[in-house]
Every structure is written in structure tokens, then in C-alpha cells.
Amino acid sequence: MSADAAWPSSAPAAGALAEPSDGAGERRRLKRALRRAEMRKKASALALIAPLGLFLLVVFVIPIAALLQRAVANPEVVNALPHTVAALSAWDRKALPPETAYAALAADLAETHRNIAVGDLARRLNNEISGFRSLIIKTARAMPVDGASRQALLAIDARWGELRYWQAIAKNGSRITQSYLLASLDMKQDGMGRIRKAEPDAAIYLDIFGRTLWIGVLTTGIALLIAFPLAYWASTLPARRANLVMICVLIPFWTSVLVRIAAWIVLLQQSGLVNAALLGLGAVKTPPELLFNRTGVIISMVHILLPFMILPLYSVMKGIAPTYQRAAISLGSHPFAAFWRVYLPQTYAGIAAGALLVFITAIGYYITPALLGGPGDQLVSYYIAYFTNQIINWGMACALGALLLTATLMLYAVYQRITRTHPGTTVK
């Protein structure tokens, strides 16, 4: 009986131990279900943004990566003259190379003449020395040669006896080069591979970058001076009238840039409406030159980019309560001091966003300076198009583009630094 009596008393204890075990298992199941639900939500969100991410990858990330790669890529000489590059690898570049280099060059040109690599080779070396293209093509057409390679090549063209042509080949004996980036900074590598300043007639790109940045700063400053009071006035209007003003601001977006530039050509020409108005008002005695110079470029760029300054300013100003200024004035502040110390700091976000947007867009402009400016008003983008479409020098075009991209990223980094230092300027 004592054993039978003891059995029921032990059963509740076993049940009490089993209950917490079931509760722990249920909690684990709930956690797993919660994790699966969160993963499904994340997967759904990723699926929604995947087309946008793929679009940015295809049209933004990959082209920029290709641009940066082409700025330092140098495969033409290595692909067309592999044996020559190997023969020149130990050459000191102080005297003409040995007979083995001449033999290697003859063998490479005989092989290269059978494919299209000779054209790429001639174009690349012609960027180093003017006239190298004709030398390569002339020599390749005369291949193969008999007898001693040195005498045979010198018989074809005496320039193979000049040291600088061999130095140009040896200097480009690597698939990676810094020549394009150095040229973009008005520097170069000499025949011995040393970095030096470019000749004065070739040192033009730093001036072009300076001109580009200055026109961008000038355009941004003028656009800010015009846009700030206009955005302020629009922000004080009733909603219906403010919407009408914003529609007028957005109307230029519905017109082609080329159409607007053509309109400015009509307006700014010698007998255009602007000069006619100035003469009619007696402001000038002779029509000023407003076209095909920097004045016309600045006027057109400010007109085109003005909405990009107005919209950020208006969006910020619309959220500033007018009671702040009234409260400052009621406390004894001068109206200008109330505006300067109370209202203006609250607009820093719009000023920063608008200035950044206008400046970055301005330094990349091509069509407007090309149509309205003179030779001394072209920006970096003009020379990128020149090397791409006319000279077919992709390396130089990509190097200029890479430096322009670097300048833009540096500007954005400065902007981010300012917004971190002054949190009130962060764009909402």
C-alpha cells in the first residue's frame, strides 16, 4: 500500500516538469515563425527595389567602373607587340636597343599586320609621338623582311634609328598606365619613365578644370541670388497662388534644352531683343557682345538651372513657421536681424541642397557652352566629347571624366562634413 500510495503523489511533479518544457518549445516555435515572417517581409521589400537596383547597376555603377578602368588601361602595345615588350623589359633606354629588339619588333609587326591590332597600336603610339601612326602602318605593310632586322627596319624608315620611338614603346609595355591621368594634370612621363611637367603648349587641362569650377561657382551664386527671394515670396503666398508660381517655375522642364538655347541665341544676338531693349532704354550706346562669350553661357545656364535652386529652397521655406520672425520682432529685434538670425539659419538645408545640385549639374554642362560660348568658355565635358568622338582617345576622355567625378565626390564629401558639423543644415 505504501508503494501504491506513493505513485499518485509523484505524478503531479512529472507534469509540472513537462509544462515548462512545452512552454519553451512553443516560444522557440514562435521565434522561428517571427524570423520567417521578417525574412519574407525583407524578401518582398528587396523584390520591390530589385528593378531599381538593377537599373542603377546597369546604367550607373557599371559605366562608372568601366570609365575608371579605361582611364588606366593600356593594352594596345602589349597585345600587338608582346615579343618586343619582352625584349625591351631589361633595356636601359639610354641607347638604341639591341638587335634582338629589332628582330622581335619585325616578328610582332608581321603577325600583327594580319589582324586589326595594328590600327589600335598605331593610334595608341600616335598619342605619344605625332607621326608614329604612319611609321607603324608603313613598317607593318613592308613585313616580312629578310636579313638583319635592324638594317631592314632602318631601310624601311630611318625613324627606327631614333631613340624616342623605342622609348615610347618601352614606356607603354604595361597593361596599366598613368599617362592619361598625368596628362589630365598637365604632367607627363619622359622617355626614361620619370614624371615631369608637360610643355606649356600642352599644359591646358588645369586651366580647363579651373574654368569649369569657376563657371559652376558663378552660375550657382547668381542662381541663389535670384532664387532665394523668389522662393521666399512664393512661400508667403496662399496655397493656390503659390501652386501657380510653382507651375510657372516648372514650365521650363517641359521645354527642350536645345529649344531654350536656340531662344537665347535669338534674344542675345547683335540685333536681338535684349540689345534692342538696352538701346531703346538708352542704357548703352552700342550693342554689347552677349553671344559666343562667357556672358551668354552664364545667362543661359542660370536660366536652365534656376528651377533646381528654387525647388529645394521653396520646400524648406514652406515648412518654416512665420511666427518665429514675428516673435523675434515682438521681443525687440530689428526686422533684418530677425531675418538674419532667426529665419535664414532655418533655410540652410535648402541652400545647401540647391547649391550642391546646381553646381554639380553646371560643371558637367556641354551643350550650352558649346553653342553659346567661345573657344575660351568650353568646360571639361567639351574635351571629353572631343576625345571620344573626334580623336577616339578613350583613355584621355575617361581620365578627364574620372577627375571630374573625383571633384564631384570631393564636393559631396565636403557637403556631408558640413551637414554633420551643423545638423541643422541636413536636407530633410
C-alpha positions in Angstrom: 0.0 0.0 0.0 2.8 2.4 0.7 4.2 1.9 -2.8 0.7 2.4 -4.4 0.1 5.5 -2.3 3.4 6.9 -3.2 2.8 6.6 -7.0 0.0 9.3 -7.4 2.0 11.8 -5.3 4.8 11.6 -7.9 2.6 12.2 -11.0 2.0 15.9 -10.5 5.7 16.5 -10.1 6.3 14.9 -13.6 3.5 17.0 -15.1 5.0 20.2 -13.6 8.3 19.4 -15.2 6.7 18.8 -18.6 4.7 22.0 -18.7 7.7 24.4 -18.7 9.3 22.2 -21.4 6.2 22.6 -23.6 6.3 26.4 -23.0 9.9 26.7 -24.0 9.2 24.7 -27.2 6.3 27.0 -28.0 8.5 30.1 -27.6 11.1 28.6 -29.9 8.4 27.9 -32.5 7.1 31.5 -32.2 10.6 32.9 -32.6 11.2 30.8 -35.7 7.8 31.9 -37.1 8.7 35.5 -36.4 12.1 35.2 -38.1 10.4 33.6 -41.1 7.9 36.4 -41.3 10.6 39.1 -41.1 12.6 37.3 -43.7 9.5 37.2 -46.0 9.0 40.9 -45.4 12.6 41.7 -46.3 12.5 39.5 -49.3 9.3 41.3 -50.5 11.0 44.7 -50.0 14.1 43.6 -51.8 12.0 42.2 -54.7 10.3 45.6 -54.9 13.5 47.6 -55.1 15.4 44.9 -57.2 14.4 46.5 -60.6 15.6 49.9 -59.4 18.8 48.4 -58.1 19.4 46.5 -61.4 18.7 49.7 -63.4 21.2 51.7 -61.3 23.8 48.9 -61.6 23.4 48.8 -65.4 23.3 52.5 -66.2 25.3 53.9 -63.3 27.7 51.6 -61.5 29.0 49.6 -64.4 29.6 52.6 -66.7 31.5 54.4 -63.9 33.5 51.3 -63.2 34.3 51.0 -66.9 35.3 54.6 -67.1 37.7 54.3 -64.2 39.2 51.2 -65.7 39.6 52.7 -69.1 41.4 55.7 -67.6 44.4 53.5 -66.6 44.0 50.6 -69.2 46.9 50.3 -71.7 46.5 47.0 -73.6 47.3 48.1 -77.1 51.1 47.8 -77.1 51.2 44.7 -75.0 48.7 42.9 -77.2 50.3 43.9 -80.5 54.0 43.7 -79.6 54.4 41.1 -76.9 57.8 39.9 -78.0 59.1 43.5 -78.4 57.9 44.4 -74.9 59.7 41.3 -73.5 62.9 42.2 -75.4 62.8 45.8 -74.1 62.0 44.9 -70.5 65.7 44.9 -69.5 66.6 47.8 -71.8 68.1 50.9 -70.0 66.5 53.3 -72.6 69.8 55.3 -72.9 70.9 54.0 -76.2 69.3 52.2 -79.1 68.0 48.7 -78.2 69.9 45.6 -79.2 69.4 43.5 -82.4 67.0 41.2 -80.5 64.5 44.0 -80.0 64.6 44.8 -83.8 64.0 41.2 -84.6 61.2 41.0 -82.1 59.6 44.1 -83.5 59.8 42.7 -87.0 58.2 39.4 -85.9 55.4 41.2 -84.0 54.6 43.5 -86.8 54.5 40.6 -89.3 52.0 38.9 -87.0 50.0 42.0 -86.1 49.6 43.1 -89.7 47.2 40.1 -90.2 44.7 41.4 -87.6 43.1 44.6 -86.6 45.5 45.2 -83.6 47.8 47.2 -85.8 45.3 50.0 -86.0 44.9 50.2 -82.2 48.7 50.0 -81.8 49.2 52.8 -84.3 46.6 55.0 -82.7 48.0 54.5 -79.2 51.6 55.2 -80.1 50.5 58.3 -82.2 49.2 59.8 -78.9 52.8 59.6 -77.7 54.6 60.9 -80.7 52.8 62.6 -83.6 53.6 60.7 -86.8 54.0 57.3 -85.1 50.9 56.0 -86.8 52.3 56.4 -90.3 55.5 54.7 -89.1 53.8 51.7 -87.7 51.5 51.2 -90.7 54.3 51.7 -93.2 56.5 49.2 -91.4 53.7 46.7 -91.0 52.9 46.7 -94.7 56.6 46.0 -95.5 56.6 42.9 -93.4 58.1 40.3 -93.5 61.8 41.3 -94.1 64.8 39.3 -94.9 68.3 39.6 -93.4 69.3 41.6 -90.3 66.2 43.1 -88.8 68.0 46.4 -87.8 69.1 47.2 -91.3 65.8 46.1 -92.8 63.8 48.4 -90.4 66.1 51.3 -91.0 65.8 50.8 -94.7 62.0 50.9 -94.4 62.1 54.1 -92.3 65.1 55.9 -90.8 63.0 56.9 -87.7 63.6 53.4 -86.3 67.1 54.7 -85.6 65.7 57.4 -83.3 65.7 56.7 -79.6 62.4 58.4 -78.7 60.3 55.9 -80.8 61.7 53.0 -78.9 61.3 54.7 -75.6 57.6 55.3 -76.4 57.2 51.5 -77.0 59.1 50.6 -73.8 57.1 53.2 -71.7 53.9 51.6 -72.7 55.0 48.0 -72.1 52.5 47.5 -69.3 48.7 47.0 -69.3 48.3 49.7 -66.7 49.4 53.2 -67.3 49.3 56.5 -65.5 49.9 58.5 -68.7 46.3 59.6 -69.2 45.8 60.8 -65.6 49.2 62.6 -65.6 48.2 64.3 -68.9 44.9 65.4 -67.3 47.0 67.1 -64.5 49.4 68.8 -67.0 52.2 66.3 -66.3 53.8 63.5 -68.3 56.3 60.7 -68.3 59.5 61.3 -70.2 61.3 58.6 -72.2 63.0 57.3 -69.1 59.7 57.0 -67.2 60.3 60.0 -64.9 57.3 62.2 -64.2 57.7 65.8 -65.3 55.6 68.9 -66.1 54.1 69.0 -69.6 55.3 71.6 -72.1 53.5 75.0 -71.9 51.6 74.4 -75.1 50.3 71.1 -73.8 49.6 72.2 -70.2 45.9 73.2 -70.7 43.8 70.9 -68.5 44.3 72.5 -65.1 43.2 75.8 -66.6 40.2 74.0 -68.1 39.3 72.5 -64.7 39.7 75.9 -63.1 37.5 77.5 -65.7 34.9 74.7 -65.2 34.8 75.2 -61.4 34.7 79.0 -61.7 31.7 78.9 -64.1 30.0 76.5 -61.8 30.5 78.7 -58.8 29.4 81.8 -60.7 26.3 80.1 -62.0 25.4 78.7 -58.6 25.9 82.1 -56.9 23.7 84.0 -59.4 21.0 81.3 -59.3 21.0 81.5 -55.5 20.6 85.3 -55.6 17.7 85.1 -57.9 16.0 82.0 -56.4 16.1 83.0 -52.7 13.8 86.0 -52.9 11.5 84.3 -55.4 11.2 81.2 -53.2 10.7 83.3 -50.1 7.9 85.3 -51.8 6.2 82.1 -53.1 6.4 80.6 -49.6 4.4 83.5 -48.2 1.6 83.3 -50.7 -1.7 81.4 -50.2 -1.6 77.8 -51.3 -3.5 78.4 -54.6 -1.2 81.3 -55.7 1.9 79.5 -54.5 1.0 76.5 -56.7 0.5 78.8 -59.7 4.0 80.2 -59.1 5.5 76.7 -58.8 3.8 75.7 -62.1 5.5 78.7 -63.8 8.8 77.6 -62.3 8.3 74.1 -63.6 7.3 75.1 -67.1 10.9 75.2 -68.4 11.2 71.5 -67.6 8.5 70.8 -70.3 10.7 72.5 -73.0 13.8 71.0 -74.6 17.1 72.4 -73.6 18.1 72.9 -77.2 14.9 74.9 -77.8 15.8 77.2 -74.9 19.3 77.6 -76.1 18.1 78.5 -79.5 15.8 81.0 -78.0 18.7 82.6 -76.1 20.6 82.8 -79.4 17.7 84.8 -80.9 17.5 87.0 -77.8 21.2 87.7 -77.3 22.4 88.2 -80.8 23.7 91.6 -82.0 20.3 92.7 -83.3 18.3 90.6 -80.7 15.6 91.7 -78.4 17.9 92.2 -75.4 20.2 94.6 -77.3 17.2 96.3 -78.8 15.7 96.9 -75.4 19.0 98.2 -74.0 19.4 100.6 -76.9 15.8 101.7 -76.6 16.2 102.5 -72.9 19.4 104.4 -73.5 21.4 102.1 -71.2 24.0 101.6 -73.9 25.2 103.4 -77.0 26.4 100.4 -78.9 25.1 96.8 -78.7 27.2 94.8 -76.3 28.5 91.4 -77.2 26.3 88.9 -75.4 26.7 85.9 -77.6 29.5 83.4 -78.2 31.2 84.5 -75.0 31.0 83.8 -71.2 28.2 86.2 -70.7 25.8 84.3 -72.9 26.9 81.0 -71.3 26.2 82.3 -67.8 22.9 83.8 -68.7 21.7 80.6 -70.4 23.0 78.2 -67.6 21.4 80.3 -64.9 18.1 80.2 -66.7 18.2 76.5 -67.2 19.4 75.6 -63.7 17.3 78.1 -61.8 14.4 75.7 -61.0 16.9 73.3 -59.4 17.7 76.1 -56.9 14.1 77.3 -56.4 12.5 73.9 -55.6 14.8 72.9 -52.6 14.6 76.4 -51.2 10.8 76.6 -51.5 10.3 73.1 -50.0 12.3 74.2 -46.9 10.9 77.7 -46.6 7.3 76.4 -46.8 7.9 74.5 -43.6 9.2 77.4 -41.6 6.6 78.9 -39.4 6.2 82.8 -39.9 5.6 83.2 -36.2 9.3 82.8 -35.5 10.2 86.1 -37.1 7.2 87.9 -35.6 8.1 86.6 -32.1 11.7 87.9 -32.6 10.4 91.3 -33.7 7.9 91.5 -30.8 10.8 90.9 -28.4 12.6 93.9 -29.7 14.7 92.6 -32.6 15.2 94.6 -35.7 13.3 93.0 -38.7 16.6 92.5 -40.6 18.3 91.0 -37.5 15.2 88.7 -37.0 15.5 87.6 -40.7 19.3 87.1 -40.5 19.5 85.3 -37.1 16.1 83.5 -37.0 14.8 82.8 -40.5 18.0 82.4 -42.6 19.6 79.7 -40.5 16.5 77.6 -41.0 16.9 77.8 -44.8 20.5 76.3 -44.8 19.2 72.9 -45.7 17.5 74.3 -48.9 20.5 76.5 -49.7 22.9 73.6 -49.3 20.8 71.2 -51.4 20.1 73.7 -54.2 23.7 74.9 -54.4 25.0 71.3 -54.5 22.5 70.3 -57.2 23.1 73.4 -59.4 26.9 73.3 -59.0 27.3 69.6 -59.8 25.0 70.0 -62.8 26.8 73.1 -64.0 30.3 71.6 -64.1 29.1 68.8 -66.3 27.4 71.0 -68.9 28.3 70.5 -72.5 25.6 71.7 -75.0 25.2 75.3 -73.6 28.9 76.3 -73.6 29.3 74.6 -77.0 26.5 76.6 -78.6 26.7 79.9 -76.8 30.3 80.1 -75.7 33.6 80.9 -77.4 36.8 78.8 -77.5 37.8 80.0 -74.1 34.4 79.2 -72.5 34.3 75.4 -73.0 34.1 73.2 -70.0 35.7 69.8 -69.2 32.8 68.0 -70.8 33.5 69.5 -74.2 37.0 68.0 -74.2 35.7 64.6 -73.0 33.3 64.7 -76.1 36.2 65.8 -78.3 38.5 62.9 -77.3 35.6 60.5 -77.5 34.1 61.5 -80.9 36.9 63.0 -82.9 40.3 61.9 -81.6 39.0 58.4 -80.4 41.2 58.6 -77.4 39.1 56.8 -74.8 41.9 56.8 -72.3 42.2 60.5 -72.2 38.4 61.0 -72.2 38.0 58.6 -69.3 40.8 60.2 -67.4 39.2 63.6 -67.6 35.9 62.1 -66.7 37.4 60.4 -63.7 38.9 63.6 -62.4 35.5 65.4 -62.9 33.9 62.5 -61.0 36.5 62.9 -58.2 35.9 66.6 -57.9 32.2 65.9 -57.6 32.7 63.3 -54.9 35.0 65.6 -53.0 32.4 68.3 -53.1 29.8 65.9 -51.9 32.1 64.8 -49.1 32.6 68.4 -48.0 28.8 68.8 -48.1 28.4 65.8 -45.9 31.0 67.1 -43.5 29.2 70.4 -43.2 25.9 68.7 -42.5 27.4 66.5 -39.8 29.1 69.5 -38.2 25.9 71.6 -38.4 23.0 69.1 -38.1 20.5 71.9 -38.7 21.6 72.0 -42.4 20.7 68.4 -43.1 18.3 68.1 -46.0 15.0 66.7 -45.0 
